[in-house]
Amino acid sequence: MWISPYKYVLSLGHLCSDINQSILSAVLPFLIATYHYDYTTAAMLVTVSNVFGAFVQPFIGMLSDKKNRLLYMTLSVSLASGGMAVTGFISNSFGLCIVVIISGIGVAMFHPQAAKLFNSVSSKNAKGKGISIFSFGGKVGFTLGPVYTAFLMNLFGMKGTILFLIPGIVFGIVCSFFNKDFENLDVLEVEKKEEVKSEQKDDWSGFIKLCGVVFSRSILSNGISTFLAFYFIQQFSKSNSFASMLLSVFYGIGSIAILLGGGIADCFGHRKMVRLSFCIFLPAIFIFTNTSHFVIALIMLIFMTCGESLSYSPMVVLG
């Protein structure tokens, strides 16, 4: 079997996992309109989803280091989709917290095992390009989430969230054909580790600096994705559906930037790409939050998503 199909399966899994994160952001305006929640509750739902997922992720990573288990990925996507699927059937904030935590844990569980496998099948001299392909799947998921949400909400109302199960079902079916193939990649990983073992040296100082950059970027990115739809609804009097579509545009441009960023970083340097992306990202945020003109806000939105996404693959490679 050729190696390339693995990349497509893992990228598909990334799509089916991360679509649930953007679904959460996109469904919030509909939850607020239906159940009259405030913005604090909306922020709390996103926060608990991310925090609990962050705690689980290292433990899944340790288990994945011991042996490849496709079960981790299929279970994670099922949890991510299942949690979001019941949000339309729960009207109290505590119940919503529980189901978005389950979904957040599912999303977090997917990444360690999937990233490890993708690294195993990626070329040593094109790590940035390889990571960008994997990340592209996730960004496409982010892009489709708001469109999918708006479509279901307009067609079925809040009960339409049950169809958020579809990505999990699709990935489960696809994975059923690749179970043994992924587990056999352990042999390939051992060979690669032996080749590079003598070349590796931990740079803790650089790692701590990188963690600070990643942490700062994550705060900004999560804040933008959570409140972007609300911002256009309140600031420019746009509808919930329009705001969801705009969120998809934001993620869609980001997916293209991620795909390009990895390859460019391989050619010109990963550190240079990270610096360039932040030089675009931060000024764009400042102008975006201080303008009252819709067109200028849209232009800055493009710069924001490009700046935010170009740094993703290089930072993963540097880590």
C-alpha positions as CSV (number, residue, x, y, z in Angstrom):
1,M,0.0,0.0,0.0
2,W,1.3,3.4,-0.9
3,I,2.1,5.8,2.0
4,S,0.0,8.7,0.5
5,P,-3.4,7.3,1.4
6,Y,-2.5,7.5,5.1
7,K,-2.1,11.2,4.8
8,Y,-5.5,11.6,3.2
9,V,-7.2,9.5,5.9
10,L,-5.5,11.4,8.7
11,S,-6.3,14.7,7.0
12,L,-10.0,13.6,6.7
13,G,-9.9,12.6,10.4
14,H,-8.6,16.1,11.2
15,L,-11.5,17.6,9.3
16,C,-14.1,15.4,11.1
17,S,-12.5,16.3,14.4
18,D,-12.0,20.0,14.1
19,I,-15.3,20.7,12.4
20,N,-16.8,20.3,15.9
21,Q,-14.8,23.2,17.2
22,S,-16.1,25.6,14.6
23,I,-19.6,24.1,15.0
24,L,-19.4,25.2,18.7
25,S,-18.5,28.8,17.8
26,A,-21.2,28.8,15.0
27,V,-24.0,27.4,17.2
28,L,-23.5,29.8,20.0
29,P,-25.5,32.7,18.5
30,F,-28.4,30.3,17.9
31,L,-28.2,29.0,21.5
32,I,-28.2,32.6,22.8
33,A,-31.1,33.5,20.6
34,T,-33.1,30.4,21.6
35,Y,-32.3,30.2,25.3
36,H,-31.4,33.9,26.0
37,Y,-27.9,33.2,27.3
38,D,-25.4,36.0,27.8
39,Y,-21.9,36.4,26.3
40,T,-20.4,35.2,29.6
41,T,-22.2,31.8,29.3
42,A,-21.0,31.6,25.6
43,A,-17.4,32.2,26.6
44,M,-17.7,29.7,29.5
45,L,-18.8,27.0,27.1
46,V,-15.8,27.5,24.8
47,T,-13.5,27.8,27.8
48,V,-14.5,24.5,29.6
49,S,-14.4,22.7,26.2
50,N,-10.8,23.8,25.7
51,V,-9.5,23.5,29.3
52,F,-10.7,19.9,29.8
53,G,-9.4,18.9,26.4
54,A,-6.0,20.4,27.3
55,F,-5.8,18.3,30.4
56,V,-6.6,15.1,28.6
57,Q,-4.3,15.6,25.6
58,P,-0.9,14.8,27.3
59,F,-2.2,11.5,28.7
60,I,-3.4,10.4,25.3
61,G,0.0,11.5,23.9
62,M,1.8,9.2,26.3
63,L,-0.4,6.3,25.4
64,S,0.1,7.0,21.7
65,D,3.9,6.9,22.2
66,K,3.7,3.3,23.4
67,K,1.6,1.9,20.5
68,N,-0.5,3.2,17.6
69,R,-4.1,2.7,18.3
70,L,-6.7,3.7,15.6
71,L,-9.2,3.4,18.4
72,Y,-8.0,6.6,19.9
73,M,-8.8,8.5,16.7
74,T,-12.2,6.9,16.0
75,L,-13.3,7.2,19.6
76,S,-12.2,10.8,19.8
77,V,-14.1,11.9,16.6
78,S,-17.2,10.0,17.9
79,L,-17.0,11.9,21.2
80,A,-16.5,15.2,19.5
81,S,-19.4,14.7,17.1
82,G,-21.6,13.1,19.7
83,G,-21.2,15.9,22.2
84,M,-22.1,18.6,19.7
85,A,-25.0,16.5,18.4
86,V,-27.0,16.8,21.6
87,T,-26.5,20.6,22.2
88,G,-29.8,21.3,20.5
89,F,-31.7,19.1,23.0
90,I,-30.4,20.7,26.2
91,S,-31.7,24.0,27.4
92,N,-29.7,24.5,30.7
93,S,-26.2,25.8,30.9
94,F,-24.9,23.0,33.2
95,G,-26.0,20.3,30.7
96,L,-24.5,22.3,27.8
97,C,-21.2,22.5,29.7
98,I,-21.1,18.7,30.1
99,V,-21.7,17.9,26.5
100,V,-19.3,20.5,25.1
101,I,-16.7,19.2,27.6
102,I,-17.2,15.7,26.1
103,S,-16.9,17.2,22.6
104,G,-13.7,19.1,23.6
105,I,-12.1,16.0,25.1
106,G,-12.9,14.2,21.9
107,V,-11.3,16.9,19.7
108,A,-8.2,16.9,22.0
109,M,-7.8,13.1,22.0
110,F,-7.6,13.0,18.2
111,H,-4.5,15.2,17.8
112,P,-1.6,13.4,19.6
113,Q,-2.1,10.0,17.8
114,A,-2.9,11.5,14.4
115,A,0.0,14.0,14.5
116,K,2.4,11.2,15.5
117,L,1.2,9.0,12.6
118,F,1.4,11.8,10.2
119,N,4.9,12.6,11.3
120,S,5.8,9.0,10.6
121,V,4.8,9.1,7.0
122,S,6.1,12.6,6.2
123,S,9.4,13.2,4.4
124,K,12.2,14.3,6.7
125,N,13.1,17.3,4.4
126,A,9.6,18.5,4.0
127,K,8.1,18.4,7.5
128,G,6.5,21.8,7.1
129,K,4.7,20.8,3.9
130,G,3.6,17.6,5.5
131,I,2.2,19.3,8.6
132,S,0.5,21.8,6.4
133,I,-1.4,19.0,4.6
134,F,-2.5,17.6,7.9
135,S,-3.5,21.0,9.2
136,F,-5.3,21.8,6.0
137,G,-7.8,19.0,6.8
138,G,-8.4,20.6,10.2
139,K,-8.9,24.1,8.7
140,V,-11.3,22.7,6.1
141,G,-13.3,21.3,9.0
142,F,-13.3,24.7,10.6
143,T,-14.5,26.2,7.3
144,L,-17.3,23.7,6.8
145,G,-18.5,23.9,10.4
146,P,-20.3,27.3,10.3
147,V,-21.8,26.6,6.9
148,Y,-23.0,23.2,8.0
149,T,-24.4,24.7,11.2
150,A,-26.3,27.5,9.5
151,F,-27.7,25.1,7.0
152,L,-29.0,22.7,9.7
153,M,-30.3,25.5,11.9
154,N,-32.3,27.2,9.0
155,L,-33.7,23.8,7.9
156,F,-34.4,22.0,11.1
157,G,-34.0,24.5,14.0
158,M,-32.1,23.5,17.1
159,K,-33.1,19.8,16.7
160,G,-30.9,19.7,13.6
161,T,-27.8,19.4,15.8
162,I,-28.4,15.6,15.8
163,L,-26.9,15.6,12.3
164,F,-23.6,16.8,13.7
165,L,-23.1,13.0,14.2
166,I,-22.4,12.5,10.4
167,P,-18.7,13.5,10.4
168,G,-18.0,10.9,13.2
169,I,-19.9,8.2,11.3
170,V,-18.1,8.9,8.1
171,F,-14.6,8.8,9.7
172,G,-15.5,5.6,11.6
173,I,-16.5,3.9,8.3
174,V,-13.3,5.1,6.5
175,C,-11.1,4.0,9.4
176,S,-12.5,0.5,9.4
177,F,-10.5,-0.2,6.2
178,F,-7.2,1.0,7.6
179,N,-7.0,-0.5,11.1
180,K,-4.1,-2.9,10.6
181,D,-2.3,-0.6,8.3
182,F,-2.0,2.1,10.9
183,E,-1.0,-0.3,13.7
184,N,1.8,-1.7,11.4
185,L,3.3,1.8,11.1
186,D,4.9,1.1,14.5
187,V,7.7,-0.7,12.6
188,L,8.3,2.3,10.4
189,E,8.4,4.6,13.4
190,V,11.1,2.5,15.2
191,E,13.3,2.6,12.1
192,K,13.0,6.3,11.8
193,K,13.7,6.8,15.5
194,E,16.9,4.8,15.2
195,E,18.0,6.9,12.2
196,V,17.5,10.3,13.9
197,K,18.3,9.4,17.6
198,S,21.9,10.6,17.5
199,E,20.9,13.8,15.8
200,Q,18.3,14.9,18.3
201,K,19.1,17.3,21.1
202,D,16.6,19.0,23.4
203,D,16.6,22.8,23.4
204,W,14.6,23.7,26.5
205,S,15.3,27.4,26.3
206,G,13.9,27.6,22.7
207,F,11.0,25.3,23.6
208,I,9.9,27.5,26.5
209,K,10.0,30.6,24.2
210,L,8.0,28.7,21.6
211,C,5.5,27.7,24.2
212,G,5.0,31.3,25.1
213,V,4.4,32.3,21.5
214,V,2.0,29.3,21.0
215,F,0.1,30.2,24.2
216,S,-0.3,33.8,23.1
217,R,-1.4,32.9,19.7
218,S,-3.9,30.4,21.1
219,I,-5.5,33.0,23.3
220,L,-6.0,35.4,20.4
221,S,-7.2,32.7,18.0
222,N,-9.7,31.2,20.4
223,G,-11.0,34.7,21.3
224,I,-11.4,35.6,17.7
225,S,-13.2,32.3,16.7
226,T,-15.5,32.5,19.7
227,F,-16.6,36.1,19.3
228,L,-16.2,36.9,15.6
229,A,-19.8,36.0,14.8
230,F,-21.1,38.0,17.7
231,Y,-19.0,41.0,16.7
232,F,-20.5,41.3,13.3
233,I,-24.0,40.7,14.7
234,Q,-23.6,43.5,17.2
235,Q,-21.3,45.9,15.5
236,F,-22.7,45.7,12.0
237,S,-26.2,44.4,12.6
238,K,-25.7,41.2,10.6
239,S,-27.9,38.1,10.9
240,N,-26.9,34.9,12.7
241,S,-26.6,33.0,9.4
242,F,-24.5,35.8,7.7
243,A,-22.2,35.8,10.7
244,S,-21.8,32.0,10.5
245,M,-21.0,32.2,6.8
246,L,-18.4,34.9,7.5
247,L,-16.9,32.6,10.1
248,S,-16.5,30.0,7.4
249,V,-14.8,32.5,5.1
250,F,-12.4,33.3,7.9
251,Y,-11.5,29.6,8.3
252,G,-11.5,29.0,4.6
253,I,-8.9,31.7,3.9
254,G,-6.9,30.3,6.9
255,S,-6.9,26.8,5.4
256,I,-5.3,28.1,2.2
257,A,-2.7,30.1,4.2
258,I,-1.9,27.0,6.3
259,L,-1.4,24.9,3.1
260,L,1.0,27.6,1.7
261,G,2.7,28.4,4.9
262,G,4.3,25.0,5.5
263,G,5.9,24.8,2.0
264,I,7.1,28.4,2.2
265,A,8.6,27.9,5.6
266,D,10.5,24.8,4.4
267,C,12.2,27.0,1.7
268,F,12.8,30.3,3.7
269,G,13.0,29.1,7.3
270,H,10.4,28.3,10.0
271,R,11.4,31.1,12.4
272,K,11.2,33.7,9.7
273,M,7.7,32.6,8.8
274,V,6.6,32.8,12.4
275,R,7.9,36.3,12.8
276,L,6.3,37.4,9.5
277,S,3.0,36.0,10.4
278,F,2.9,37.9,13.7
279,C,3.9,41.1,11.9
280,I,0.7,40.6,9.9
281,F,-1.5,39.2,12.6
282,L,-1.1,41.7,15.4
283,P,-1.5,45.0,13.4
284,A,-4.6,43.5,11.7
285,I,-6.2,42.8,15.0
286,F,-5.6,46.3,16.2
287,I,-7.1,47.9,13.1
288,F,-10.0,45.4,13.0
289,T,-11.1,46.2,16.6
290,N,-10.8,49.9,16.1
291,T,-12.7,50.4,12.9
292,S,-16.4,51.1,12.4
293,H,-16.3,50.5,8.6
294,F,-17.6,47.2,7.4
295,V,-15.4,46.9,4.4
296,I,-12.2,47.8,6.3
297,A,-13.2,45.2,8.9
298,L,-13.6,42.5,6.1
299,I,-10.1,43.4,4.7
300,M,-8.5,43.2,8.2
301,L,-10.3,39.9,8.7
302,I,-8.4,38.5,5.7
303,F,-5.1,39.8,7.0
304,M,-5.9,38.4,10.5
305,T,-6.6,34.9,9.3
306,C,-3.6,34.8,7.0
307,G,-1.3,36.0,9.8
308,E,-2.8,33.6,12.3
309,S,-2.6,30.6,9.9
310,L,0.8,31.1,8.3
311,S,2.5,30.4,11.6
312,Y,0.8,27.1,12.4
313,S,2.8,24.6,10.5
314,P,6.2,26.2,11.2
315,M,5.5,26.3,15.0
316,V,4.5,22.6,15.0
317,V,7.8,21.7,13.2
318,L,9.9,23.9,15.6
319,G,8.2,22.2,18.5
